[in-house]
Amino acid sequence: MIDVAAVSRPPPYTTLELAIFNEQPISSAELGELFNALGKDYARSTGGRTLMVSELRTGSILATLVDAAAVIGPAIKDVATIAEAAGAMEKFGRKLFGAISRAKAGGGGVFEGGRKREGQASTEAILKIAADTNAEVDIKQTGPDGYKTEIKFRPAEAIRIREDAAEQRLMLKGRETQRLLEVGGSKRLTTDSLVGSLLSLSGPTGQVSSDAREAIAAIVTALREGGFEMALTSLALALERRGRSDLASLVRTL
């Protein structure tokens, strides 16, 4: 989690500055999701250290983030503390800027399920705000020596990355559907294999996306047309035993 510190701007430690120039309002949930993702990614990449907001200005959103050690504790920090905080921030900056660069280049696995790479959750939260609120987002890291690294997202770019990621997910789900049909055609289809595939496609309970629903519909239709009605009945019952009555209902009604 990220903490918000009511403190003045610190001396020149390594900082991460986030500027969001939005044309549409940003919900508190989206902003909270962004800061939460940044805090979790920071802790993950630095061995559990805490990221704090040392300054927050509204209008457009302007936030300065620092390592907690830079703003908590004695007013005069020892050299080791400063160096440690600077090193942690610089490491996180490299991870975050790397994740953003990969997303810009069309890779990085943004908006995919499963375990995320370091910096990926923060990148996704930034992209979501840029696309949803038509915002330009600037991320800038400044070191103690004044050296700055900067990267930006434009709204059209964020929308394109998100749409490309959705297309990639559909392609992957299409391949999964094809694989299932091939398994079914060779008569090696099992209820367990179907349950595993549908769970991997669907995501968490109650959060079945429209593209996942389409992929599941394609699988159900293909199985029904292939004469696997009994397999569909067994599949629905198995999904209910796994606590996925939402998917069981889809299997029965699609």
Sequence and secondary structure as in RCSB ss.txt:
>XXXX:A:sequence
MIDVAAVSRPPPYTTLELAIFNEQPISSAELGELFNALGKDYARSTGGRTLMVSELRTGSILATLVDAAAVIGPA
IKDVATIAEAAGAMEKFGRKLFGAISRAKAGGGGVFEGGRKREGQASTEAILKIAADTNAEVDIKQTGPDGYKTE
IKFRPAEAIRIREDAAEQRLMLKGRETQRLLEVGGSKRLTTDSLVGSLLSLSGPTGQVSSDAREAIAAIVTALRE
GGFEMALTSLALALERRGRSDLASLVRTL
>XXXX:A:secstr
  EE      SS  EEEEEEE SS   HHHHHHHHHHHHHHHHHHTTS  EEEEEEETTTEEEEEEEGGGTSS S
S  HHHHHHHHHHHHHHHHHHHHHHHHHHTT TTTT SS   TTHHHHHHHHHHHHHTT EEEEEEE TT  EEE
EEE HHHHHHHHHHHHHHHHHHHHHHHHHHHHHHHTT   HHHHHHHHHHHH STT   HHHHHHHHHHHHHHHH
TT HHHHHHHHHHHHHTT HHHHHHHHH 
